[in-house]
Structure formats: structure tokens, C-alpha cells
Amino acid sequence: MSEKMYAVVGNWGFAEAPKGITTYRYDPESGNMELIETIRSEMAAGQLWIDSEKRMVYACDERGERRGEIGGGGYIASFRMDAETGKLTLVNEKESLCPEPSYICMDKSQQFLLVSLHADPWHVTKIEKNPDGTYTNKVLFDDAGIALFRIEEDGGIGGMCDISVTQSTDGRDPDSEVNVDPVSGHIQVVRGLSRVHCVIPNPEGEIYVACDKGMDRIYTYGLDRLRGKLEQLDCLESDFKTFPRYAAFHPALQVLYVNHEFAPTLETVAYNKKTGKMHRLSQISLLFEDAGLIDGKPVGAQDIMVSPDGRTLYCSLMSVNSIAVMELDESGLPTLVQVASCGGIMPRALQISPDGRYLFSGNMISGDITVFRIGKDGRLEETGKKIDAVAPSAIRFVRL
């Protein structure tokens, strides 16, 4: 059997629309993708993780409703990929027990999956009777945090063995407020409830970083593999109302980078790979000039990625539909060197080809993937290639 390469794309969107998971045959020489199929269009497959060894694809189903019910939703699913055809077959799925699981990654031991629990921005008011016969009420919010699932021998998903629920103010912080996106109608609760948007392993696979955009916090975690338990190591505050979204680790230095959904800024953070302790090194703009408010909101980031050689960082920006290119110096500190058009609308997904020659921008709203050539200096060069897609939110490559 000859070696084959595939691209797997998770689709997500604000409105009800066909989503699911799309697979393509990938040509590493040209950067072209040939459509194979889109499956499970009912899934809001916002993020993916690939285990090439077992030919497994793990996906979040970022929904708020359990099937057939109101609330309680969220699933994670496992699929096996056929090496000859690239087609996916469902192995199993598990409830995430919290609405909107938004990121999934596999531990280096291949025994566990870590899932970030984003939660819905809703509340429920419960009336309670006091011991003296009077009445009061209690406002309840969704829990959010990091969930730990075991992986079965066949690659399927086992049961949840631990969960770390992240701290929330339950809307009682003096700075708590509700933001409504004027374009999408998407609701963001500020300093009211935790909303963990990602969980990502460092290069050694011993430290995990999680971004809590609801509480403007960055967490680090460790994992006790013998007991199957998560350990929260450190917490770093981001600027108020910036919504830290995704993180990326430098491949060689003890440095990580965090972007923000409600500000065009990049945080550079030093961390200790043994203890998980963090401190901020810098915070800089992802734009050459202040763009102000666009459609009533600030420019914010979507995806983030560091090149394998550790020399360049890429960050996609919504509203201006651009990709910021940052040059990283020997200490890992970034300098903005280019802002390139993404070639579509809402560049939600970024990915570098396995050989480092191309960068792909998955443009969610325009429903396409733009192909860029990566220059020797890390800057992006247009190829003129655009691939039809559904609503790309995550792009992963697999070589079988």
C-alpha cells in the first residue's frame, strides 16, 4: 500500500447549516485538495485531533442541546479513517456533560483525551424556600472546565475519569456584563461565567494550557497518568474583556502565545515546563494600525500557529479578514512583519502543511480554504488557489 495524505476539516458555524467533517485527498507538491466526502452534517465539528498511528480522528460536537432534549448537550466522537479511501467511519461517541465542548487533544501516552468545556452563556433562576418559610431565588450557570476521557484499546472513547471545573463568579463580579455580537448575535458573558475555549499540550506533552475567555484567564495543567487525574498548576490573568481564545507553544523554548477574541493583541508568556508557572513577557498588537470598531466591535483573533522551526507565528483576524505574520527572535519574542488578506471571510482555521511549504486559511463564512506559499522568511505569498469547503473551523493533515 503506497503512502497517502489526507486533509480532514471540521466545520462549524453560527447559524443552523450543514457542517460536519470533510475529508480531502491532499497533494503535497501542489497544495491541492480533492474532495472525498462530508459526513455527519448535523455535527458542529469545531475542533479535531488526529492519531495517525491508529488512523483515528477525534472531534468535538460543539452543541448546546442533548439530542431530543433542551440543554445538557455536547458530544465528542471518534472515527476511524480508511487508509485507501480516506473515508471516516464512526467508532463511538460520548456525552461531554457540558454544552459546547470546543477543543480536544490527545495525551502523549495515547491513554487520554482532554476536552475543553466552553458552556452555554445562559442561566436558570430557581426559587427556593428558606427554613423560616420565606422564599428566595438562586441563579445557576453552566459549569465549564477541562474533562479527561480514557481511550480504549481500539481507539474508541472510554468514560470520563476526571474533570476540573474552572472558577466562575456566577455573574456576581462588579464587572460582569453581557455582550451581544451586533453581526452574528453571538452572546459573550464578561467576567460572569467560565468559558474554556481550548486545551493544548506543550511540545513535551507534560504541560497543558487552557484559555478561559469568559473569565479572561490562562491556566496550566498537569496530568497524573497513573490515577487518571488533572492537576491545575497556575493561573494568569489577561486584560479585562479581551477573551483569551487560543494558545500555541514555541517548539523549542519555554514560551507560549495567546490570542484574544475581543482584541487584536498577542500575549507572549514564559512558562516552566516542570511546574507550569507562568509570567507575561510582552503584549503587542497584531495590526500595524488601530482599526477601531468594525461592525460595532473590536477586531479579534481566531486561530494561531507557530511554524515548526520556531521562527514565525501566524494569527488569523476576523473583521479585517487577515492573517498577521509575526517574526520570532531567538528568545521567542514576536515582531509584526506582515498582515495579509486571508482571501475569504472569517479566517477561523489555520494550518501549515506537513512539509512546511504551504499555509491554509479556512474561511468559515465564505466557505473556502485559501492556499498560501510560505516564503523562506516566513512571509505569506499568494498562490491564487482556493478550495471549496463547507464552513472550515479546523484543518488537520494525516499521512497513512
C-alpha positions in Angstrom: 0.0 0.0 0.0 1.5 3.3 -1.1 1.6 6.3 1.3 -1.3 8.6 1.1 -2.0 12.0 2.5 -5.4 13.4 3.5 -6.7 16.7 4.9 -9.5 16.5 7.5 -11.6 19.6 8.0 -14.1 20.2 10.9 -17.0 22.6 10.1 -18.7 25.0 12.4 -21.0 28.0 12.1 -23.1 30.4 14.0 -26.4 29.6 12.2 -28.1 26.3 11.5 -26.4 25.0 8.4 -24.7 21.8 7.1 -21.5 21.4 9.0 -19.9 18.0 9.8 -16.5 16.7 8.8 -15.0 16.9 5.4 -12.1 14.8 4.1 -9.9 15.6 1.1 -7.0 13.9 -0.7 -4.0 16.1 -0.4 -1.3 16.6 -3.0 1.8 17.9 -1.1 3.5 19.1 -4.3 0.8 21.4 -5.5 -1.1 22.0 -2.2 -4.3 21.0 -3.9 -7.1 19.2 -2.1 -9.5 16.8 -3.8 -12.9 16.4 -2.1 -13.7 12.9 -0.8 -16.8 13.4 1.3 -18.6 15.4 4.0 -20.2 13.3 6.8 -22.3 13.9 9.8 -23.7 17.3 8.7 -25.6 17.6 12.0 -22.3 17.9 13.9 -20.8 21.3 14.9 -17.3 19.9 14.4 -15.4 22.9 15.6 -12.1 21.1 16.5 -10.3 17.9 15.6 -7.4 15.7 16.8 -5.6 13.1 14.7 -4.0 9.8 15.8 -2.2 8.7 12.6 -0.9 5.5 14.2 -4.4 4.1 14.9 -6.0 6.0 11.9 -8.3 7.8 14.4 -10.0 11.2 14.1 -11.4 12.7 17.3 -13.9 15.5 17.0 -15.9 17.9 19.2 -19.6 18.2 18.6 -20.0 21.8 19.9 -23.7 21.8 20.5 -25.8 23.1 23.4 -28.7 20.7 23.3 -28.6 17.0 24.0 -30.3 15.1 21.2 -34.0 15.2 21.8 -33.8 17.4 24.8 -33.4 21.0 25.8 -29.9 21.8 27.2 -27.4 19.3 28.5 -25.7 18.9 25.1 -22.2 18.4 23.8 -20.5 15.3 22.5 -17.1 14.0 21.5 -16.8 11.4 18.8 -14.2 9.0 17.4 -13.8 8.0 13.8 -11.5 5.5 12.0 -10.1 6.5 8.7 -9.8 4.0 5.8 -6.1 4.3 4.6 -7.0 3.6 1.0 -10.1 5.8 0.5 -9.7 8.4 3.3 -13.3 7.9 4.3 -14.3 8.0 8.0 -16.4 5.5 10.0 -17.8 6.4 13.4 -16.4 4.2 16.2 -18.3 5.8 19.1 -19.3 9.0 20.8 -19.6 10.2 24.4 -21.5 13.0 26.0 -19.3 15.8 27.2 -21.7 16.5 30.1 -21.3 20.2 29.4 -22.6 22.2 26.4 -20.3 23.2 23.6 -17.1 21.2 24.0 -14.7 23.4 22.0 -11.3 21.7 21.8 -9.9 18.2 22.0 -6.4 16.9 22.3 -4.7 13.5 23.0 -2.2 12.9 25.8 1.2 11.8 24.5 0.7 8.4 26.3 -2.3 7.8 24.0 -4.3 6.8 27.0 -6.4 10.0 27.5 -8.3 12.8 25.7 -8.5 16.2 27.2 -11.6 18.3 26.2 -12.2 22.0 26.9 -15.8 22.7 28.1 -17.0 26.0 26.7 -20.5 26.0 28.1 -23.6 28.0 27.0 -23.9 31.6 28.1 -27.3 31.0 29.7 -28.6 30.9 33.2 -31.6 29.5 35.1 -33.4 31.0 38.0 -34.5 28.6 40.7 -36.9 29.5 43.5 -36.0 28.2 46.9 -37.9 28.1 50.2 -35.9 29.2 53.3 -36.1 27.4 56.6 -38.2 30.2 58.1 -40.8 29.8 55.3 -39.8 32.8 53.2 -38.7 32.5 49.6 -35.6 33.5 47.6 -34.0 32.5 44.4 -30.7 31.2 43.1 -29.2 31.9 39.7 -27.4 28.9 38.2 -24.9 28.8 35.3 -23.3 26.0 33.3 -20.1 24.5 34.7 -17.0 24.8 32.4 -13.5 23.5 32.6 -11.4 20.6 31.3 -12.7 17.0 31.1 -10.5 13.9 30.9 -11.6 10.8 29.0 -9.9 7.4 28.7 -9.1 6.0 25.3 -10.0 2.4 24.7 -7.6 -0.2 23.1 -9.4 0.1 19.7 -9.0 3.9 19.7 -12.6 4.5 20.8 -13.5 6.9 23.6 -14.0 5.5 27.0 -15.6 7.0 30.1 -14.8 10.4 31.7 -12.4 9.8 34.5 -11.8 13.3 35.8 -13.0 16.9 35.4 -11.5 20.2 36.5 -14.3 22.8 36.8 -12.9 26.3 36.4 -13.8 29.1 38.8 -16.6 31.5 37.9 -18.2 34.5 39.6 -21.7 33.3 38.7 -22.4 36.8 37.4 -21.7 38.5 40.8 -18.5 40.3 39.8 -19.0 44.1 39.6 -17.5 43.9 36.1 -19.9 41.2 34.9 -21.9 42.1 31.8 -23.4 40.5 28.7 -22.1 41.3 25.2 -24.1 40.6 22.1 -22.2 40.4 18.8 -24.0 43.0 16.6 -23.5 40.9 13.5 -23.9 37.2 14.5 -26.0 37.7 17.6 -23.4 35.5 19.4 -23.6 36.1 23.2 -20.5 36.6 25.3 -20.7 36.9 29.1 -17.9 39.1 30.6 -16.5 38.0 34.0 -19.7 36.2 34.7 -19.0 32.6 34.0 -16.1 30.5 32.9 -15.9 29.5 29.2 -12.9 27.4 28.5 -12.1 27.6 24.8 -9.0 25.4 24.3 -6.7 22.9 25.8 -3.3 22.4 24.1 -0.2 20.3 25.1 3.3 21.7 25.1 5.9 20.0 22.9 6.9 17.5 25.6 3.3 16.7 26.3 3.7 17.3 30.0 2.0 20.7 30.4 -1.4 21.7 29.0 -2.5 25.3 28.6 -6.2 26.3 28.7 -7.7 29.6 27.7 -10.8 30.8 29.7 -12.3 33.6 27.6 -15.2 34.0 30.0 -13.0 35.0 32.9 -10.0 36.4 31.0 -7.7 33.7 32.4 -5.0 31.4 31.2 -4.5 28.1 33.1 -1.8 25.5 33.0 -2.5 21.8 33.9 -0.6 18.7 34.6 -1.8 15.1 34.3 -1.3 12.2 36.7 -1.5 9.3 34.3 -1.4 6.6 37.0 -4.5 7.9 38.7 -6.1 9.5 35.6 -6.4 12.9 37.3 -5.9 16.5 36.2 -3.9 19.0 38.3 -4.4 22.7 37.9 -0.9 24.3 38.2 -1.1 28.0 37.6 -3.5 30.8 36.5 -2.5 34.0 34.8 -4.9 37.0 34.3 -5.4 38.5 30.8 -6.6 42.1 30.3 -10.2 42.7 31.1 -12.7 41.8 28.4 -10.2 40.6 25.9 -11.4 36.9 25.9 -8.2 34.8 25.6 -9.1 32.3 22.8 -6.3 30.0 21.6 -2.7 29.3 22.6 0.3 27.9 20.8 3.6 26.7 22.2 7.1 27.6 20.8 8.6 24.2 19.6 11.9 24.7 21.4 11.6 27.5 24.1 9.6 27.6 27.3 7.3 30.2 25.7 3.7 30.2 24.7 1.5 32.6 22.8 -2.2 33.6 23.4 -4.5 35.5 21.1 -7.8 37.2 22.1 -11.2 37.0 20.6 -12.1 40.6 21.6 -8.8 42.4 21.0 -6.1 42.3 18.2 -3.3 41.5 20.6 -0.9 38.7 21.2 0.4 37.8 24.6 3.8 36.2 25.0 4.1 34.1 28.1 7.0 32.3 29.7 6.3 29.1 31.4 8.2 26.5 33.4 7.8 23.1 31.8 8.2 21.3 35.1 5.9 23.4 37.4 3.6 25.1 34.9 4.3 28.5 36.5 3.7 31.4 34.1 4.7 35.1 33.7 3.9 37.5 30.9 6.8 38.6 28.7 5.1 41.0 26.3 1.8 42.0 24.7 1.8 43.6 21.3 -0.7 44.5 18.5 -1.4 42.1 15.6 -2.1 45.1 13.4 0.2 47.9 12.1 -2.6 50.5 12.8 -5.5 50.6 15.1 -8.6 49.5 13.1 -11.0 50.8 15.8 -14.5 49.2 15.8 -15.8 47.3 12.8 -19.5 46.5 12.7 -19.6 47.8 16.3 -16.9 45.5 17.8 -13.1 45.5 18.0 -11.0 43.3 15.7 -10.4 40.0 17.3 -8.3 36.9 16.6 -9.4 33.4 15.6 -6.6 30.8 15.1 -2.9 30.8 16.0 0.0 28.7 14.9 3.8 28.6 15.3 6.0 27.3 12.4 7.8 24.0 13.2 11.2 25.8 13.1 10.0 28.3 15.7 10.8 31.4 13.5 7.3 32.6 12.6 3.9 32.9 14.2 0.6 33.2 12.3 -2.6 34.5 13.7 -5.9 35.0 11.8 -8.0 38.1 12.4 -11.8 38.3 11.9 -13.5 41.6 10.9 -10.4 42.6 8.8 -10.2 39.1 7.3 -6.5 39.0 7.6 -3.5 36.9 8.7 -0.9 38.5 10.9 2.6 37.2 10.4 5.0 37.6 13.4 8.8 37.1 13.2 10.0 35.4 16.4 13.5 36.2 17.7 15.9 33.8 19.5 14.2 34.4 22.8 10.7 33.9 21.3 9.6 37.5 21.3 7.4 38.5 18.3 7.6 41.3 15.8 4.8 42.0 13.3 6.2 41.8 9.8 3.1 41.3 7.6 -0.7 41.5 7.5 -2.0 39.5 4.6 -5.6 39.2 3.3 -7.0 35.7 4.0 -8.8 35.7 0.7 -12.2 35.0 2.2 -14.5 35.9 5.1 -13.7 34.9 8.7 -10.4 33.0 8.7 -11.3 30.7 11.5 -8.8 27.9 10.8 -5.1 28.0 10.1 -2.8 25.0 9.3 0.7 24.6 7.9 1.3 21.7 5.5 3.4 18.8 6.9 6.4 19.8 4.7 6.1 23.5 5.8 5.7 24.7 2.3 2.1 26.0 2.5 -0.3 27.7 4.9 -4.0 27.1 4.6 -6.7 29.5 5.8 -10.1 28.0 6.4 -12.5 30.9 5.9 -15.7 29.9 7.7 -18.3 32.3 6.4 -17.2 32.4 2.8 -16.9 28.6 2.9 -13.5 28.1 1.3 -9.8 27.4 2.0 -7.1 29.7 0.7 -3.7 28.3 -0.1 -0.6 30.4 0.6 3.0 29.6 -0.1 5.4 30.2 2.8 8.5 32.1 1.9 12.0 31.5 3.2 11.4 34.4 5.6 8.1 33.1 6.8 6.0 35.6 5.0 3.0 34.5 3.0 2.8 34.6 -0.8 -0.4 34.2 -2.7 -0.8 31.1 -4.9 -4.2 32.0 -6.3 -5.6 28.7 -5.2 -8.9 28.4 -3.3 -10.6 25.2 -2.3 -14.4 24.8 -1.9 -15.3 23.9 1.6 -18.4 24.0 3.9 -17.6 26.1 7.0 -14.0 25.3 7.9 -13.1 25.7 11.5 -10.2 23.2 11.9 -7.8 21.7 9.4 -5.7 18.7 10.1 -3.4 16.7 7.9 -2.8 12.9 8.1 -0.2 10.7 6.4 -1.1 7.0 6.1 
